[in-house]
Structure formats: structure tokens, C-alpha cells
Amino acid sequence: MDDPEVVMEAAATFLVVRPRSVQETRRRLTQLGYRAEMVDGVIERLLTMQYLDDATFARAWVESRDRSRPRGESALRRELILKGIERDTIAAVLAARTEDPSSGVGQT
């Protein structure tokens, strides 16, 4: 497919369901058969438009897990690694989670 707007529309359809990581979005577009250079261009555009942001995604993922399906730090770390989040970002998000009194983490 040579039309970046078609690739962008496929990405938007994927992202409307829930926030996604850059890796998840890249993987999905590649699975749909779009050429790597088209996918790269759309990913860059989505990053510029702030529709993709791995740090924001990681915070939202952890908050969602804390609300609906609480997990320990190791499990959250594994999940985020599988979603392509960089280790530094994961460490920062998990550290903020521990420091946030409203998260309920580490409280008795």
C-alpha cells in the first residue's frame, strides 16, 4: 500500500479502541501488510501529534491495572516490556506509582 493516509486511518482505527504503545502500533500495521517505510512515517506522525507516547501509555496501563486487575511490580514490568516500553520509562512509571499515595501501593 502506497498511500500514507490509508496507513494513518488503519492506525487511528487501532488506537481508538484503547491507548497503545509504539511497538504495538508498529506491529499491528506491519501485520496488516503495510510497508516498513510507510509504517515508520505514520509512527513519526503519530508521535508528533502526540497520539503515541510510550510514557503516557505506560502510566495509563499501570493505573488501569491498579484499578481493575492489581498486579505486583514484577508482573507490571513484564507486561510493559512485552508492549515495547523501554526499561528506563518502566522504572520511572513504577517509581512514581510507589510514591503516589492515591495509588494504594505500599500502603497498609
MIKOL-125770 format. One record per residue: chain; x, z, y of N, C-alpha, C in turn. Coordinates in steps of 0.001 Angstrom, whole numbers. Layout:
<mol = A neast = X nup = Z nnorth = Y caeast = X caup = Z canorth = Y ceast = X cup = Z cnorth = Y>
...
// end
This chain:
<mol = A neast = 849 nup = 0 nnorth = -1169 caeast = 0 caup = 0 canorth = 0 ceast = 895 cup = 0 cnorth = 1232>
<mol = A neast = 646 nup = -921 nnorth = 2132 caeast = 1500 caup = -1078 canorth = 3306 ceast = 869 cup = -592 cnorth = 4597>
<mol = A neast = -296 nup = 0 nnorth = 4548 caeast = -977 caup = 446 canorth = 5764 ceast = -839 cup = 1959 cnorth = 5919>
<mol = A neast = -71 nup = 2405 nnorth = 6924 caeast = 116 caup = 3848 canorth = 7094 ceast = -1190 cup = 4595 cnorth = 7379>
<mol = A neast = -2154 nup = 3922 nnorth = 7961 caeast = -3436 caup = 4586 canorth = 8245 ceast = -4187 cup = 4919 cnorth = 6961>
<mol = A neast = -4044 nup = 4081 nnorth = 5951 caeast = -4674 caup = 4355 canorth = 4657 ceast = -4020 cup = 5584 cnorth = 4019>
<mol = A neast = -2696 nup = 5659 nnorth = 4125 caeast = -1969 caup = 6809 canorth = 3579 ceast = -2353 cup = 8071 cnorth = 4352>
<mol = A neast = -2463 nup = 7935 nnorth = 5673 caeast = -2848 caup = 9075 canorth = 6512 ceast = -4253 cup = 9555 cnorth = 6145>
<mol = A neast = -5145 nup = 8639 nnorth = 5895 caeast = -6508 caup = 9008 canorth = 5500 ceast = -6516 cup = 9733 cnorth = 4152>
<mol = A neast = -5705 nup = 9268 nnorth = 3223 caeast = -5603 caup = 9942 canorth = 1919 ceast = -5066 cup = 11357 cnorth = 2102>
<mol = A neast = -4082 nup = 11517 nnorth = 2977 caeast = -3529 caup = 12848 canorth = 3247 ceast = -4582 cup = 13743 cnorth = 3886>
<mol = A neast = -5321 nup = 13210 nnorth = 4836 caeast = -6358 caup = 14001 canorth = 5514 ceast = -7422 cup = 14455 cnorth = 4524>
<mol = A neast = -7802 nup = 13583 nnorth = 3617 caeast = -8787 caup = 13936 canorth = 2597 ceast = -8266 cup = 15074 cnorth = 1723>
<mol = A neast = -6991 nup = 15040 nnorth = 1399 caeast = -6358 caup = 16078 canorth = 586 ceast = -6274 cup = 17397 cnorth = 1354>
<mol = A neast = -5954 nup = 17316 nnorth = 2641 caeast = -5753 caup = 18520 canorth = 3450 ceast = -7051 cup = 19184 cnorth = 3891>
<mol = A neast = -8145 nup = 18453 nnorth = 3888 caeast = -9405 caup = 19027 canorth = 4365 ceast = -9942 cup = 20088 cnorth = 3403>
<mol = A neast = -9576 nup = 20008 nnorth = 2150 caeast = -10057 caup = 20950 canorth = 1138 ceast = -9518 cup = 22351 cnorth = 1400>
<mol = A neast = -8202 nup = 22437 nnorth = 1647 caeast = -7526 caup = 23704 canorth = 1960 ceast = -6149 cup = 23365 cnorth = 2504>
<mol = A neast = -5512 nup = 24314 nnorth = 3173 caeast = -4142 caup = 24053 canorth = 3640 ceast = -3227 cup = 23756 cnorth = 2452>
<mol = A neast = -2244 nup = 22916 nnorth = 2696 caeast = -1295 caup = 22524 canorth = 1642 ceast = 131 cup = 22612 cnorth = 2172>
<mol = A neast = 1061 nup = 22724 nnorth = 1258 caeast = 2475 caup = 22682 canorth = 1635 ceast = 2910 cup = 21223 cnorth = 1767>
<mol = A neast = 4063 nup = 21038 nnorth = 2373 caeast = 4622 caup = 19693 canorth = 2498 ceast = 4828 cup = 19098 cnorth = 1106>
<mol = A neast = 5391 nup = 19882 nnorth = 187 caeast = 5661 caup = 19369 canorth = -1160 ceast = 4376 cup = 18984 cnorth = -1885>
<mol = A neast = 3345 nup = 19809 nnorth = -1774 caeast = 2072 caup = 19481 canorth = -2429 ceast = 1520 cup = 18165 cnorth = -1895>
<mol = A neast = 1583 nup = 18004 nnorth = -584 caeast = 1052 caup = 16800 canorth = 50 ceast = 1869 cup = 15584 cnorth = -360>
<mol = A neast = 3183 nup = 15720 nnorth = -334 caeast = 4062 caup = 14616 canorth = -734 ceast = 3795 cup = 14225 cnorth = -2194>
<mol = A neast = 3690 nup = 15223 nnorth = -3065 caeast = 3449 caup = 14968 canorth = -4489 ceast = 2124 cup = 14225 cnorth = -4687>
<mol = A neast = 1086 nup = 14666 nnorth = -3993 caeast = -235 caup = 14044 canorth = -4145 ceast = -222 cup = 12587 cnorth = -3690>
<mol = A neast = 375 nup = 12337 nnorth = -2532 caeast = 415 caup = 10964 canorth = -2022 ceast = 1234 cup = 10061 cnorth = -2937>
<mol = A neast = 2301 nup = 10597 nnorth = -3490 caeast = 3122 caup = 9831 canorth = -4428 ceast = 2335 cup = 9542 cnorth = -5706>
<mol = A neast = 1591 nup = 10537 nnorth = -6192 caeast = 766 caup = 10347 canorth = -7394 ceast = -306 cup = 9279 cnorth = -7167>
<mol = A neast = -757 nup = 9162 nnorth = -5933 caeast = -1761 caup = 8145 canorth = -5617 ceast = -1157 cup = 6745 cnorth = -5536>
<mol = A neast = 170 nup = 6661 nnorth = -5653 caeast = 829 caup = 5363 canorth = -5717 ceast = 1366 cup = 4832 cnorth = -4400>
<mol = A neast = 1396 nup = 5648 nnorth = -3375 caeast = 1922 caup = 5186 canorth = -2094 ceast = 3443 cup = 5175 cnorth = -2128>
<mol = A neast = 4026 nup = 4184 nnorth = -1455 caeast = 5483 caup = 4039 canorth = -1421 ceast = 6127 cup = 5219 cnorth = -699>
<mol = A neast = 7317 nup = 5588 nnorth = -1144 caeast = 8019 caup = 6765 canorth = -616 ceast = 8208 cup = 6699 cnorth = 893>
<mol = A neast = 8578 nup = 5524 nnorth = 1421 caeast = 8797 caup = 5435 canorth = 2867 ceast = 7499 cup = 5609 cnorth = 3653>
<mol = A neast = 6385 nup = 5180 nnorth = 3090 caeast = 5080 caup = 5394 canorth = 3733 ceast = 4723 cup = 6874 cnorth = 3700>
<mol = A neast = 4946 nup = 7495 nnorth = 2570 caeast = 4669 caup = 8927 canorth = 2424 ceast = 5528 cup = 9718 cnorth = 3403>
<mol = A neast = 6813 nup = 9380 nnorth = 3487 caeast = 7710 caup = 10084 canorth = 4411 ceast = 7221 cup = 9968 cnorth = 5850>
<mol = A neast = 6805 nup = 8782 nnorth = 6239 caeast = 6311 caup = 8571 canorth = 7598 ceast = 5068 cup = 9390 cnorth = 7891>
<mol = A neast = 4159 nup = 9429 nnorth = 6948 caeast = 2924 caup = 10202 canorth = 7128 ceast = 3235 cup = 11698 cnorth = 7156>
<mol = A neast = 4125 nup = 12151 nnorth = 6297 caeast = 4515 caup = 13568 canorth = 6298 ceast = 5094 cup = 13941 cnorth = 7661>
<mol = A neast = 5980 nup = 13107 nnorth = 8196 caeast = 6563 caup = 13379 canorth = 9518 ceast = 5476 cup = 13445 cnorth = 10591>
<mol = A neast = 4550 nup = 12533 nnorth = 10516 caeast = 3438 caup = 12522 canorth = 11486 ceast = 2591 cup = 13788 cnorth = 11359>
<mol = A neast = 2295 nup = 14199 nnorth = 10154 caeast = 1505 caup = 15413 canorth = 9930 ceast = 2247 cup = 16657 cnorth = 10412>
<mol = A neast = 3562 nup = 16678 nnorth = 10243 caeast = 4363 caup = 17795 canorth = 10743 ceast = 4330 cup = 17830 cnorth = 12271>
<mol = A neast = 4487 nup = 16671 nnorth = 12890 caeast = 4456 caup = 16583 canorth = 14349 ceast = 3104 cup = 17026 cnorth = 14897>
<mol = A neast = 2051 nup = 16644 nnorth = 14203 caeast = 691 caup = 17003 canorth = 14628 ceast = 335 cup = 18444 cnorth = 14239>
<mol = A neast = 1231 nup = 19099 nnorth = 13528 caeast = 1070 caup = 20470 canorth = 13044 ceast = -78 cup = 20626 cnorth = 12037>
<mol = A neast = -371 nup = 19551 nnorth = 11323 caeast = -1322 caup = 19642 canorth = 10215 ceast = -626 cup = 20169 cnorth = 8969>
<mol = A neast = 688 nup = 20031 nnorth = 8941 caeast = 1503 caup = 20605 canorth = 7873 ceast = 2510 cup = 21546 cnorth = 8515>
<mol = A neast = 2619 nup = 22737 nnorth = 7949 caeast = 3593 caup = 23732 canorth = 8407 ceast = 3750 cup = 24717 cnorth = 7259>
<mol = A neast = 4896 nup = 24667 nnorth = 6601 caeast = 5083 caup = 25489 canorth = 5407 ceast = 5025 cup = 26985 cnorth = 5689>
<mol = A neast = 5512 nup = 27426 nnorth = 6837 caeast = 5462 caup = 28860 canorth = 7161 ceast = 4017 cup = 29314 cnorth = 7345>
<mol = A neast = 3237 nup = 28527 nnorth = 8064 caeast = 1824 caup = 28854 canorth = 8262 ceast = 1087 cup = 28822 cnorth = 6931>
<mol = A neast = 1386 nup = 27808 nnorth = 6117 caeast = 771 caup = 27707 canorth = 4795 ceast = 1094 cup = 28940 cnorth = 3955>
<mol = A neast = 2366 nup = 29346 nnorth = 3943 caeast = 2789 caup = 30487 canorth = 3119 ceast = 2087 cup = 31769 cnorth = 3563>
<mol = A neast = 1989 nup = 31990 nnorth = 4877 caeast = 1276 caup = 33179 canorth = 5373 ceast = -190 cup = 33152 cnorth = 4942>
<mol = A neast = -828 nup = 32005 nnorth = 5086 caeast = -2240 caup = 31879 canorth = 4704 ceast = -2418 cup = 32090 cnorth = 3201>
<mol = A neast = -1494 nup = 31558 nnorth = 2404 caeast = -1563 caup = 31710 canorth = 949 ceast = -1492 cup = 33184 cnorth = 561>
<mol = A neast = -524 nup = 33897 nnorth = 1141 caeast = -338 caup = 35314 canorth = 824 ceast = -1553 cup = 36121 cnorth = 1285>
<mol = A neast = -2052 nup = 35847 nnorth = 2479 caeast = -3242 caup = 36555 canorth = 2975 ceast = -4439 cup = 36313 cnorth = 2067>
<mol = A neast = -4602 nup = 35077 nnorth = 1628 caeast = -5710 caup = 34744 canorth = 731 ceast = -5578 cup = 35488 cnorth = -596>
<mol = A neast = -4372 nup = 35518 nnorth = -1133 caeast = -4142 caup = 36234 canorth = -2387 ceast = -4401 cup = 37724 cnorth = -2221>
<mol = A neast = -3958 nup = 38283 nnorth = -1094 caeast = -4163 caup = 39718 canorth = -855 ceast = -5650 cup = 40057 cnorth = -789>
<mol = A neast = -6450 nup = 39140 nnorth = -263 caeast = -7895 caup = 39377 canorth = -148 ceast = -8627 cup = 39181 cnorth = -1473>
<mol = A neast = -8329 nup = 38093 nnorth = -2156 caeast = -9159 caup = 37724 canorth = -3301 ceast = -8544 cup = 38008 cnorth = -4668>
<mol = A neast = -7274 nup = 37793 nnorth = -4810 caeast = -6609 caup = 37991 canorth = -6101 ceast = -5242 cup = 38598 cnorth = -5859>
<mol = A neast = -5194 nup = 39878 nnorth = -5540 caeast = -3913 caup = 40511 canorth = -5197 ceast = -2857 cup = 40298 cnorth = -6279>
<mol = A neast = -1659 nup = 40057 nnorth = -5800 caeast = -520 caup = 39816 canorth = -6674 ceast = 666 cup = 40614 cnorth = -6152>
<mol = A neast = 1576 nup = 40904 nnorth = -7044 caeast = 2824 caup = 41535 canorth = -6639 ceast = 3734 cup = 40527 cnorth = -5957>
<mol = A neast = 4780 nup = 41057 nnorth = -5363 caeast = 5713 caup = 40211 canorth = -4622 ceast = 6356 cup = 39144 cnorth = -5505>
<mol = A neast = 6724 nup = 39493 nnorth = -6719 caeast = 7370 caup = 38519 canorth = -7617 ceast = 6438 cup = 37359 cnorth = -7946>
<mol = A neast = 5186 nup = 37666 nnorth = -8215 caeast = 4216 caup = 36614 canorth = -8533 ceast = 3980 cup = 35714 cnorth = -7324>
<mol = A neast = 3847 nup = 36317 nnorth = -6152 caeast = 3659 caup = 35518 canorth = -4937 ceast = 4873 cup = 34627 cnorth = -4684>
<mol = A neast = 6052 nup = 35174 nnorth = -4876 caeast = 7287 caup = 34400 canorth = -4681 ceast = 7292 cup = 33189 cnorth = -5621>
<mol = A neast = 6958 nup = 33409 nnorth = -6892 caeast = 6919 caup = 32303 canorth = -7866 ceast = 5912 cup = 31240 cnorth = -7448>
<mol = A neast = 4719 nup = 31674 nnorth = -7049 caeast = 3686 caup = 30716 canorth = -6637 ceast = 4160 cup = 29871 cnorth = -5455>
<mol = A neast = 4761 nup = 30518 nnorth = -4478 caeast = 5214 caup = 29793 canorth = -3289 ceast = 6378 cup = 28855 cnorth = -3604>
<mol = A neast = 7259 nup = 29267 nnorth = -4499 caeast = 8353 caup = 28380 canorth = -4914 ceast = 7775 cup = 27132 cnorth = -5575>
<mol = A neast = 6779 nup = 27313 nnorth = -6438 caeast = 6146 caup = 26171 canorth = -7099 ceast = 5465 cup = 25236 cnorth = -6106>
<mol = A neast = 5078 nup = 25764 nnorth = -4970 caeast = 4435 caup = 24952 canorth = -3935 ceast = 5448 cup = 24331 cnorth = -2981>
<mol = A neast = 6745 nup = 24579 nnorth = -3261 caeast = 7791 caup = 23931 canorth = -2490 ceast = 8212 cup = 24649 cnorth = -1227>
<mol = A neast = 7854 nup = 25905 nnorth = -1101 caeast = 8218 caup = 26666 canorth = 88 ceast = 9664 cup = 27148 cnorth = -60>
<mol = A neast = 10441 nup = 27011 nnorth = 1003 caeast = 11848 caup = 27418 canorth = 960 ceast = 11966 cup = 28933 cnorth = 846>
<mol = A neast = 13023 nup = 29358 nnorth = 186 caeast = 13221 caup = 30787 canorth = -91 ceast = 13300 cup = 31632 cnorth = 1177>
<mol = A neast = 13931 nup = 31127 nnorth = 2232 caeast = 14007 caup = 31884 canorth = 3489 ceast = 12619 cup = 32114 cnorth = 4075>
<mol = A neast = 11781 nup = 31096 nnorth = 4009 caeast = 10410 caup = 31207 canorth = 4516 ceast = 9632 cup = 32218 cnorth = 3690>
<mol = A neast = 9793 nup = 32156 nnorth = 2381 caeast = 9116 caup = 33103 canorth = 1490 ceast = 9546 cup = 34528 cnorth = 1815>
<mol = A neast = 10838 nup = 34731 nnorth = 1965 caeast = 11351 caup = 36076 canorth = 2264 ceast = 10759 cup = 36603 cnorth = 3566>
<mol = A neast = 10693 nup = 35765 nnorth = 4584 caeast = 10149 caup = 36194 canorth = 5877 ceast = 8668 cup = 36533 cnorth = 5772>
<mol = A neast = 7917 nup = 35709 nnorth = 5062 caeast = 6474 caup = 35947 canorth = 4910 ceast = 6222 cup = 37230 cnorth = 4123>
<mol = A neast = 6960 nup = 37433 nnorth = 3051 caeast = 6761 caup = 38637 canorth = 2245 ceast = 7222 cup = 39888 cnorth = 2987>
<mol = A neast = 8272 nup = 39777 nnorth = 3788 caeast = 8726 caup = 40919 canorth = 4593 ceast = 7669 cup = 41290 cnorth = 5629>
<mol = A neast = 7074 nup = 40297 nnorth = 6259 caeast = 6026 caup = 40554 canorth = 7250 ceast = 4808 cup = 41183 cnorth = 6579>
<mol = A neast = 4527 nup = 40763 nnorth = 5363 caeast = 3394 caup = 41318 canorth = 4610 ceast = 3601 cup = 42804 cnorth = 4361>
<mol = A neast = 4803 nup = 43188 nnorth = 4002 caeast = 5123 caup = 44583 canorth = 3723 ceast = 5054 cup = 45431 cnorth = 4989>
<mol = A neast = 5429 nup = 44838 nnorth = 6128 caeast = 5439 caup = 45561 canorth = 7400 ceast = 4063 cup = 45660 cnorth = 8041>
<mol = A neast = 3129 nup = 44796 nnorth = 7655 caeast = 1808 caup = 44740 canorth = 8285 ceast = 899 cup = 45814 cnorth = 7697>
<mol = A neast = 518 nup = 46832 nnorth = 8501 caeast = -333 caup = 47900 canorth = 7970 ceast = -1708 cup = 47410 cnorth = 7526>
<mol = A neast = -2195 nup = 46316 nnorth = 8088 caeast = -3526 caup = 45825 canorth = 7709 ceast = -3517 cup = 45101 cnorth = 6373>
<mol = A neast = -2332 nup = 44784 nnorth = 5840 caeast = -2278 caup = 44064 canorth = 4568 ceast = -2608 cup = 44960 cnorth = 3384>
<mol = A neast = -2450 nup = 46268 nnorth = 3566 caeast = -2719 caup = 47185 canorth = 2468 ceast = -1587 cup = 47273 cnorth = 1473>
<mol = A neast = -522 nup = 46511 nnorth = 1679 caeast = 616 caup = 46505 canorth = 765 ceast = 1492 cup = 47707 cnorth = 1059>
<mol = A neast = 1877 nup = 48396 nnorth = 14 caeast = 2771 caup = 49533 canorth = 166 ceast = 2099 cup = 50781 cnorth = 710>
<mol = A neast = 774 nup = 50787 nnorth = 753 caeast = 60 caup = 51950 canorth = 1272 ceast = -536 cup = 52741 cnorth = 124>
<mol = A neast = -634 nup = 54033 nnorth = 315 caeast = -1200 caup = 54875 canorth = -747 ceast = -2521 cup = 55431 cnorth = -316>
// end
